[in-house]
Amino acid sequence: MKTQSLLPLGLFVVGLTQLASNSPSNTFDKITVHEFELTDAKGTKRATIKVEPTGEVVFRLISEKGTIRVKLGASEVGSGFVLLDDNTDPGVHAHANKDGSGITITGKDKKKREY
């Protein structure tokens, strides 16, 4: 058999291997980790979920340049989230705990409106 006639067979085998590697058999019922880190195609960290030394669990979404843009946290005393603007100043901050709940929105004028 000539090498040229083996090429289509080789491509077929490679294709089947790719399909098999993407099959549902690569799913998991449970994954246990101490910290989860999501990276983009360039290897840049884009999101994390971890338990802080204080016991608070925190989920962070990070820009391409490494700036935290969204933070969501939960602890024994309550929970909250913050949406950060291009200067990493809080644009929207919400919290809920035993003392009550609140939302603070900072406008373009930098005035804070609390609800």
OpenMM code with the backbone's topology and positions (N, CA, C; nanometers):
from openmm import Vec3, app, unit

residues = "MET LYS THR GLN SER LEU LEU PRO LEU GLY LEU PHE VAL VAL GLY LEU THR GLN LEU ALA SER ASN SER PRO SER ASN THR PHE ASP LYS ILE THR VAL HIS GLU PHE GLU LEU THR ASP ALA LYS GLY THR LYS ARG ALA THR ILE LYS VAL GLU PRO THR GLY GLU VAL VAL PHE ARG LEU ILE SER GLU LYS GLY THR ILE ARG VAL LYS LEU GLY ALA SER GLU VAL GLY SER GLY PHE VAL LEU LEU ASP ASP ASN THR ASP PRO GLY VAL HIS ALA HIS ALA ASN LYS ASP GLY SER GLY ILE THR ILE THR GLY LYS ASP LYS LYS LYS ARG GLU TYR".split()
positions = [
    Vec3(0.0841, -0.1163, 0.0000),
    Vec3(0.0000, 0.0000, 0.0000),
    Vec3(0.0890, 0.1231, 0.0000),
    Vec3(0.0563, 0.2217, -0.0829),
    Vec3(0.1351, 0.3430, -0.0922),
    Vec3(0.1003, 0.4373, 0.0224),
    Vec3(0.1942, 0.5255, 0.0575),
    Vec3(0.1731, 0.6234, 0.1633),
    Vec3(0.0548, 0.7127, 0.1336),
    Vec3(0.0361, 0.7515, 0.0051),
    Vec3(-0.0748, 0.8386, -0.0306),
    Vec3(-0.2097, 0.7740, -0.0004),
    Vec3(-0.2204, 0.6446, -0.0175),
    Vec3(-0.3480, 0.5790, 0.0088),
    Vec3(-0.3734, 0.5647, 0.1588),
    Vec3(-0.2704, 0.5759, 0.2421),
    Vec3(-0.2874, 0.5690, 0.3873),
    Vec3(-0.3304, 0.7029, 0.4471),
    Vec3(-0.3080, 0.8100, 0.3751),
    Vec3(-0.3398, 0.9431, 0.4270),
    Vec3(-0.4879, 0.9578, 0.4623),
    Vec3(-0.5832, 0.9224, 0.3755),
    Vec3(-0.7245, 0.9348, 0.4143),
    Vec3(-0.7597, 0.8505, 0.5363),
    Vec3(-0.7029, 0.7297, 0.5460),
    Vec3(-0.7288, 0.6448, 0.6611),
    Vec3(-0.6747, 0.7100, 0.7881),
    Vec3(-0.5551, 0.7678, 0.7802),
    Vec3(-0.4959, 0.8364, 0.8956),
    Vec3(-0.5800, 0.9547, 0.9395),
    Vec3(-0.6290, 1.0326, 0.8433),
    Vec3(-0.7144, 1.1466, 0.8763),
    Vec3(-0.8447, 1.1012, 0.9404),
    Vec3(-0.8998, 0.9906, 0.8906),
    Vec3(-1.0223, 0.9357, 0.9471),
    Vec3(-1.0000, 0.8946, 1.0932),
    Vec3(-0.8889, 0.8278, 1.1218),
    Vec3(-0.8579, 0.7834, 1.2586),
    Vec3(-0.8396, 0.9042, 1.3505),
    Vec3(-0.7680, 1.0067, 1.3019),
    Vec3(-0.7486, 1.1284, 1.3816),
    Vec3(-0.8843, 1.1934, 1.4099),
    Vec3(-0.9721, 1.1996, 1.3108),
    Vec3(-1.1051, 1.2565, 1.3294),
    Vec3(-1.1862, 1.1814, 1.4324),
    Vec3(-1.1826, 1.0473, 1.4267),
    Vec3(-1.2546, 0.9662, 1.5260),
    Vec3(-1.1997, 0.9901, 1.6659),
    Vec3(-1.0693, 1.0009, 1.6764),
    Vec3(-1.0064, 1.0268, 1.8067),
    Vec3(-1.0533, 1.1595, 1.8631),
    Vec3(-1.0617, 1.2622, 1.7783),
    Vec3(-1.1105, 1.3927, 1.8229),
    Vec3(-1.2553, 1.3852, 1.8692),
    Vec3(-1.3382, 1.3161, 1.7940),
    Vec3(-1.4780, 1.3011, 1.8334),
    Vec3(-1.4902, 1.2292, 1.9667),
    Vec3(-1.4118, 1.1259, 1.9844),
    Vec3(-1.4169, 1.0495, 2.1092),
    Vec3(-1.3712, 1.1340, 2.2270),
    Vec3(-1.2722, 1.2190, 2.2062),
    Vec3(-1.2220, 1.3009, 2.3171),
    Vec3(-1.3213, 1.4089, 2.3557),
    Vec3(-1.4144, 1.4432, 2.2672),
    Vec3(-1.5160, 1.5440, 2.2970),
    Vec3(-1.6501, 1.4819, 2.3343),
    Vec3(-1.6533, 1.3545, 2.3577),
    Vec3(-1.7790, 1.2862, 2.3858),
    Vec3(-1.8240, 1.3109, 2.5295),
    Vec3(-1.9513, 1.2838, 2.5596),
    Vec3(-2.0037, 1.3024, 2.6943),
    Vec3(-1.9337, 1.2179, 2.7999),
    Vec3(-1.8533, 1.1211, 2.7599),
    Vec3(-1.7830, 1.0396, 2.8599),
    Vec3(-1.6817, 1.1215, 2.9371),
    Vec3(-1.6548, 1.2453, 2.8923),
    Vec3(-1.5631, 1.3338, 2.9639),
    Vec3(-1.6358, 1.4234, 3.0630),
    Vec3(-1.7602, 1.3936, 3.0945),
    Vec3(-1.8329, 1.4719, 3.1929),
    Vec3(-1.8140, 1.4093, 3.3303),
    Vec3(-1.8337, 1.4911, 3.4314),
    Vec3(-1.8157, 1.4465, 3.5686),
    Vec3(-1.9402, 1.4805, 3.6483),
    Vec3(-1.9742, 1.3957, 3.7430),
    Vec3(-2.0857, 1.4246, 3.8318),
    Vec3(-2.0469, 1.5273, 3.9367),
    Vec3(-1.9185, 1.5286, 3.9744),
    Vec3(-1.8732, 1.6186, 4.0801),
    Vec3(-1.7241, 1.6422, 4.0641),
    Vec3(-1.6839, 1.7668, 4.0824),
    Vec3(-1.5419, 1.8025, 4.0840),
    Vec3(-1.5177, 1.8765, 4.2146),
    Vec3(-1.4212, 1.8337, 4.2930),
    Vec3(-1.3905, 1.8972, 4.4201),
    Vec3(-1.2520, 1.9605, 4.4115),
    Vec3(-1.2471, 2.0904, 4.4360),
    Vec3(-1.1210, 2.1647, 4.4335),
    Vec3(-1.1230, 2.2679, 4.5452),
    Vec3(-1.0061, 2.3177, 4.5823),
    Vec3(-0.9981, 2.4247, 4.6814),
    Vec3(-1.0148, 2.5611, 4.6157),
    Vec3(-0.9731, 2.5698, 4.4911),
    Vec3(-0.9889, 2.6937, 4.4160),
    Vec3(-1.0099, 2.6587, 4.2699),
    Vec3(-1.1033, 2.7297, 4.2078),
    Vec3(-1.1303, 2.7121, 4.0661),
    Vec3(-1.0787, 2.8356, 3.9943),
    Vec3(-1.0026, 2.8148, 3.8876),
    Vec3(-0.9500, 2.9263, 3.8093),
    Vec3(-0.9793, 2.9003, 3.6625),
    Vec3(-1.0488, 2.9936, 3.5995),
    Vec3(-1.0813, 2.9841, 3.4580),
    Vec3(-0.9852, 3.0744, 3.3815),
    Vec3(-0.9249, 3.0218, 3.2759),
    Vec3(-0.8344, 3.1008, 3.1937),
    Vec3(-0.8869, 3.1064, 3.0508),
    Vec3(-0.8442, 3.2105, 2.9794),
    Vec3(-0.8836, 3.2208, 2.8391),
    Vec3(-0.7826, 3.1449, 2.7526),
    Vec3(-0.7968, 3.1531, 2.6221),
    Vec3(-0.7107, 3.0791, 2.5294),
    Vec3(-0.5639, 3.1198, 2.5418),
    Vec3(-0.5379, 3.2408, 2.5915),
    Vec3(-0.3999, 3.2884, 2.6077),
    Vec3(-0.3402, 3.2483, 2.7427),
    Vec3(-0.4224, 3.1866, 2.8283),
    Vec3(-0.3748, 3.1468, 2.9606),
    Vec3(-0.3944, 3.2543, 3.0666),
    Vec3(-0.4631, 3.3621, 3.0324),
    Vec3(-0.4879, 3.4710, 3.1261),
    Vec3(-0.6029, 3.4341, 3.2191),
    Vec3(-0.5827, 3.4547, 3.3496),
    Vec3(-0.6872, 3.4253, 3.4476),
    Vec3(-0.8049, 3.5185, 3.4245),
    Vec3(-0.9265, 3.4611, 3.4088),
    Vec3(-1.0459, 3.5408, 3.3804),
    Vec3(-1.1535, 3.5273, 3.4878),
    Vec3(-1.1470, 3.4226, 3.5692),
    Vec3(-1.2453, 3.4055, 3.6767),
    Vec3(-1.1876, 3.3141, 3.7833),
    Vec3(-1.2277, 3.3381, 3.9082),
    Vec3(-1.1875, 3.2503, 4.0181),
    Vec3(-1.3057, 3.2293, 4.1114),
    Vec3(-1.3067, 3.1142, 4.1736),
    Vec3(-1.3989, 3.0850, 4.2832),
    Vec3(-1.3137, 3.0204, 4.3908),
    Vec3(-1.3152, 3.0808, 4.5096),
    Vec3(-1.2368, 3.0209, 4.6180),
    Vec3(-1.2912, 3.0617, 4.7538),
    Vec3(-1.2515, 2.9873, 4.8546),
    Vec3(-1.2862, 3.0202, 4.9919),
    Vec3(-1.1688, 3.0988, 5.0496),
    Vec3(-1.1972, 3.2191, 5.0970),
    Vec3(-1.0950, 3.3049, 5.1566),
    Vec3(-1.0593, 3.2543, 5.2959),
    Vec3(-0.9435, 3.2951, 5.3502),
    Vec3(-0.9058, 3.2537, 5.4863),
    Vec3(-1.0107, 3.2920, 5.5921),
    Vec3(-1.0912, 3.3938, 5.5640),
    Vec3(-1.1977, 3.4367, 5.6563),
    Vec3(-1.3177, 3.3429, 5.6546),
    Vec3(-1.3229, 3.2508, 5.5568),
    Vec3(-1.4361, 3.1592, 5.5429),
    Vec3(-1.5353, 3.2035, 5.4374),
    Vec3(-1.5205, 3.3248, 5.3860),
    Vec3(-1.6104, 3.3754, 5.2818),
    Vec3(-1.5768, 3.3084, 5.1490),
    Vec3(-1.6791, 3.2666, 5.0759),
    Vec3(-1.6568, 3.2140, 4.9418),
    Vec3(-1.6761, 3.3305, 4.8452),
    Vec3(-1.5810, 3.3455, 4.7500),
    Vec3(-1.5818, 3.4609, 4.6607),
    Vec3(-1.5663, 3.4157, 4.5157),
    Vec3(-1.6505, 3.4723, 4.4321),
    Vec3(-1.6462, 3.4499, 4.2878),
    Vec3(-1.6064, 3.5827, 4.2245),
    Vec3(-1.5003, 3.5821, 4.1436),
    Vec3(-1.4524, 3.7039, 4.0786),
    Vec3(-1.4476, 3.6843, 3.9274),
    Vec3(-1.4937, 3.7843, 3.8529),
    Vec3(-1.4799, 3.7878, 3.7080),
    Vec3(-1.3766, 3.8949, 3.6762),
    Vec3(-1.2827, 3.8610, 3.5893),
    Vec3(-1.1645, 3.9439, 3.5680),
    Vec3(-1.1524, 3.9815, 3.4210),
    Vec3(-1.1133, 4.1060, 3.3949),
    Vec3(-1.0973, 4.1535, 3.2575),
    Vec3(-0.9738, 4.0916, 3.1930),
    Vec3(-0.9602, 4.1134, 3.0626),
    Vec3(-0.8441, 4.0612, 2.9893),
    Vec3(-0.7123, 4.1153, 3.0437),
    Vec3(-0.7157, 4.2348, 3.1023),
    Vec3(-0.5943, 4.2960, 3.1565),
    Vec3(-0.5706, 4.2614, 3.3025),
    Vec3(-0.6565, 4.1757, 3.3602),
    Vec3(-0.6350, 4.1293, 3.4966),
    Vec3(-0.7054, 4.2100, 3.6036),
    Vec3(-0.7988, 4.2953, 3.5655),
    Vec3(-0.8707, 4.3782, 3.6611),
    Vec3(-1.0011, 4.3111, 3.7022),
    Vec3(-1.0250, 4.3030, 3.8322),
    Vec3(-1.1507, 4.2459, 3.8809),
    Vec3(-1.2635, 4.3412, 3.8435),
    Vec3(-1.3666, 4.2877, 3.7782),
    Vec3(-1.4809, 4.3686, 3.7349),
    Vec3(-1.6100, 4.3325, 3.8084),
    Vec3(-1.6203, 4.2073, 3.8538),
    Vec3(-1.7387, 4.1614, 3.9259),
    Vec3(-1.6916, 4.0770, 4.0431),
    Vec3(-1.7523, 4.0990, 4.1583),
    Vec3(-1.7189, 4.0198, 4.2767),
    Vec3(-1.8489, 3.9832, 4.3469),
    Vec3(-1.8637, 3.8553, 4.3768),
    Vec3(-1.9805, 3.8028, 4.4460),
    Vec3(-1.9304, 3.7227, 4.5651),
    Vec3(-1.9803, 3.7538, 4.6842),
    Vec3(-1.9317, 3.6850, 4.8026),
    Vec3(-2.0434, 3.6414, 4.8951),
    Vec3(-2.0148, 3.5375, 4.9732),
    Vec3(-2.1109, 3.4875, 5.0719),
    Vec3(-2.0354, 3.4392, 5.1950),
    Vec3(-2.0882, 3.4749, 5.3120),
    Vec3(-2.0286, 3.4307, 5.4379),
    Vec3(-2.1401, 3.3978, 5.5363),
    Vec3(-2.1042, 3.3661, 5.6584),
    Vec3(-2.2037, 3.3346, 5.7611),
    Vec3(-2.2908, 3.4551, 5.7947),
    Vec3(-2.2395, 3.5759, 5.7773),
    Vec3(-2.3154, 3.6952, 5.8161),
    Vec3(-2.3983, 3.7547, 5.7030),
    Vec3(-2.3786, 3.7075, 5.5801),
    Vec3(-2.4571, 3.7598, 5.4699),
    Vec3(-2.3902, 3.7401, 5.3358),
    Vec3(-2.4341, 3.8218, 5.2403),
    Vec3(-2.3793, 3.8103, 5.1058),
    Vec3(-2.3798, 3.9476, 5.0389),
    Vec3(-2.3088, 3.9552, 4.9274),
    Vec3(-2.3065, 4.0809, 4.8554),
    Vec3(-2.2405, 4.0651, 4.7206),
    Vec3(-2.2579, 4.1687, 4.6386),
    Vec3(-2.1869, 4.1712, 4.5110),
    Vec3(-2.1541, 4.3149, 4.4761),
    Vec3(-2.0529, 4.3291, 4.3923),
    Vec3(-2.0116, 4.4601, 4.3466),
    Vec3(-1.9786, 4.4520, 4.1979),
    Vec3(-2.0224, 4.5532, 4.1229),
    Vec3(-1.9891, 4.5676, 3.9818),
    Vec3(-1.8964, 4.6882, 3.9735),
    Vec3(-1.7762, 4.6682, 3.9210),
    Vec3(-1.6744, 4.7728, 3.9203),
    Vec3(-1.6627, 4.8386, 3.7836),
    Vec3(-1.6397, 4.9702, 3.7837),
    Vec3(-1.6280, 5.0434, 3.6571),
    Vec3(-1.4851, 5.0369, 3.6028),
    Vec3(-1.4580, 5.1151, 3.4993),
    Vec3(-1.3262, 5.1111, 3.4353),
    Vec3(-1.2135, 5.1590, 3.5263),
    Vec3(-1.2456, 5.2307, 3.6344),
    Vec3(-1.1446, 5.2746, 3.7322),
    Vec3(-1.1428, 5.1850, 3.8555),
    Vec3(-1.2124, 5.0745, 3.8489),
    Vec3(-1.2318, 4.9789, 3.9588),
    Vec3(-1.3045, 5.0406, 4.0780),
    Vec3(-1.3808, 5.1465, 4.0527),
    Vec3(-1.4669, 5.2018, 4.1562),
    Vec3(-1.6003, 5.1276, 4.1503),
    Vec3(-1.6625, 5.1049, 4.2673),
    Vec3(-1.7923, 5.0364, 4.2665),
    Vec3(-1.8981, 5.1177, 4.1927),
    Vec3(-1.9601, 5.0584, 4.0922),
    Vec3(-2.0718, 5.1209, 4.0230),
    Vec3(-2.2023, 5.0785, 4.0863),
    Vec3(-2.2102, 4.9502, 4.1175),
    Vec3(-2.3264, 4.8944, 4.1864),
    Vec3(-2.2736, 4.8058, 4.2983),
    Vec3(-2.3261, 4.8272, 4.4186),
    Vec3(-2.2857, 4.7459, 4.5331),
    Vec3(-2.4129, 4.7066, 4.6073),
    Vec3(-2.4324, 4.5777, 4.6235),
    Vec3(-2.5503, 4.5282, 4.6957),
    Vec3(-2.5051, 4.4357, 4.8072),
    Vec3(-2.5757, 4.4413, 4.9192),
    Vec3(-2.5418, 4.3531, 5.0312),
    Vec3(-2.6689, 4.3155, 5.1080),
    Vec3(-2.6596, 4.2038, 5.1757),
    Vec3(-2.7684, 4.1580, 5.2622),
    Vec3(-2.7059, 4.0911, 5.3830),
    Vec3(-2.7450, 4.1363, 5.5029),
    Vec3(-2.6962, 4.0745, 5.6262),
    Vec3(-2.7979, 4.0983, 5.7380),
    Vec3(-2.7625, 4.0625, 5.8610),
    Vec3(-2.8576, 4.0716, 5.9714),
    Vec3(-2.9023, 4.2150, 5.9998),
    Vec3(-2.8205, 4.3117, 5.9612),
    Vec3(-2.8551, 4.4522, 5.9831),
    Vec3(-2.9443, 4.5089, 5.8729),
    Vec3(-2.9681, 4.4304, 5.7685),
    Vec3(-3.0525, 4.4759, 5.6595),
    Vec3(-2.9864, 4.4554, 5.5251),
    Vec3(-3.0532, 4.5046, 5.4238),
    Vec3(-3.0034, 4.4916, 5.2875),
    Vec3(-2.9956, 4.6298, 5.2260),
    Vec3(-2.9113, 4.6428, 5.1267),
    Vec3(-2.9008, 4.7711, 5.0609),
    Vec3(-2.8345, 4.7604, 4.9257),
    Vec3(-2.8627, 4.8607, 4.8444),
    Vec3(-2.7989, 4.8728, 4.7146),
    Vec3(-2.7496, 5.0161, 4.7020),
    Vec3(-2.6251, 5.0304, 4.6611),
    Vec3(-2.5685, 5.1619, 4.6348),
    Vec3(-2.5311, 5.1666, 4.4878),
    Vec3(-2.5787, 5.2704, 4.4200),
    Vec3(-2.5470, 5.2896, 4.2783),
    Vec3(-2.4749, 5.4225, 4.2653),
    Vec3(-2.3596, 5.4195, 4.2000),
    Vec3(-2.2827, 5.5413, 4.1783),
    Vec3(-2.3022, 5.5849, 4.0343),
    Vec3(-2.3505, 5.7070, 4.0159),
    Vec3(-2.3756, 5.7593, 3.8826),
    Vec3(-2.2519, 5.8178, 3.8180),
    Vec3(-2.2674, 5.8633, 3.6933),
    Vec3(-2.1570, 5.9276, 3.6213),
    Vec3(-2.1050, 6.0492, 3.6958),
    Vec3(-2.1943, 6.1140, 3.7710),
    Vec3(-2.1573, 6.2324, 3.8489),
    Vec3(-2.0850, 6.1969, 3.9785),
    Vec3(-2.0613, 6.0673, 4.0009),
    Vec3(-1.9945, 6.0127, 4.1190),
    Vec3(-2.0791, 6.0245, 4.2460),
    Vec3(-2.2053, 6.0658, 4.2296),
    Vec3(-2.2957, 6.0697, 4.3450),
    Vec3(-2.3464, 5.9293, 4.3728),
    Vec3(-2.3486, 5.8952, 4.5017),
    Vec3(-2.3963, 5.7636, 4.5434),
    Vec3(-2.5432, 5.7741, 4.5819),
    Vec3(-2.6211, 5.6825, 4.5274),
    Vec3(-2.7622, 5.6740, 4.5603),
    Vec3(-2.7834, 5.5419, 4.6343),
    Vec3(-2.8286, 5.5528, 4.7567),
    Vec3(-2.8461, 5.4330, 4.8396),
    Vec3(-2.9945, 5.3995, 4.8518),
    Vec3(-3.0223, 5.2714, 4.8409),
    Vec3(-3.1590, 5.2228, 4.8487),
    Vec3(-3.1682, 5.1124, 4.9515),
] * unit.nanometer
topology = app.Topology()
chain = topology.addChain("A")
for resn in residues:
    res = topology.addResidue(resn, chain)
    for name in ("N", "CA", "C"):
        topology.addAtom(name, app.Element.getBySymbol(name[0]), res)
